[in-house]
Amino acid sequence: MIEKVADNKTFKNIDLSKEQFVNGEFDSCIFEKCSFSETNFASTVFLDCEFVDCNLSNVNLEKVSFQHTYFKRCKLLGLVFSDCNQFLISMKFEDCVLSFSSFYKLKIKGTKFTNCNLQEVDFVETDLSNAIFENCDFKRAVFERTNLQKADFKTSFNYSLDPEINNIKKAEFSMNSVVGLLDKYDIVIE
C-alpha cells in the first residue's frame, strides 16, 4: 500500500489492483511498473505526474483530476476519461494501449498521442482541436460531432471520419490514408 498524499516521490513495482484509492493527491510523482487494474481512483488528483509501464485498465476515474499527466507504455483499456474532472485536464500519451476507452464530450485540445493503439475508442463530441496523433491506430474508433480542427493525422491510420458530421477544418492528413474520409460512401479506390 502507498500513502494517498505524496509529493515528488517515485513508486515502483506496486500492485494496487482492485484497491480503493479515493481522494488521493499526488504532485510530481512517478509511478513505474505499477498495476492499478480495476482500482478506484475516485476524486484523486494527479498533478505533473508520470505513469510509466503501468496497467491502469478498468480504473474508476470518477472526478479524477489529471493535470499535466504523462502516460508512457501504459495499458489503459476500457477507461472512461469522460468521468474525469475536466478542470485544467491535460494529458499526454506515448506508446500506450487505450482500446475501448471513452473521451466522450471531453475538451482535450492539443493533446498528443504518439504510437498509441486507439482501437474502438469513443471520441464522440470530443474537442480534439490541435491534437497530434503520431502513428496511431484508430481501427473502429468512433468520431461523431468531434472537433478535429487543425488536428494532425498525417502518420496515423485505420481512421474512419465523416467530414459531414465532424469539424475537420484545417486538419492534416497524408495522401495514403485520406481514404478514411470516404468510408461512408462504400466506394472502391485503387
Sequence and secondary structure as in RCSB ss.txt:
>XXXX:A:sequence
MIEKVADNKTFKNIDLSKEQFVNGEFDSCIFEKCSFSETNFASTVFLDCEFVDCNLSNVNLEKVSFQHTYFKRCK
LLGLVFSDCNQFLISMKFEDCVLSFSSFYKLKIKGTKFTNCNLQEVDFVETDLSNAIFENCDFKRAVFERTNLQK
ADFKTSFNYSLDPEINNIKKAEFSMNSVVGLLDKYDIVIE
>XXXX:A:secstr
   SEEES EEES B TT B TT EEES EEES B TT B TT EEES EEES B TT B TT EEESEEEES B
 TT BGGGS  TT  EEEES B TT B TT B TT EEES B TT B TT B TT EEES B TT B SS B TT
 B TT BS    TTTSB TT B  GGGGGGGSGGG     
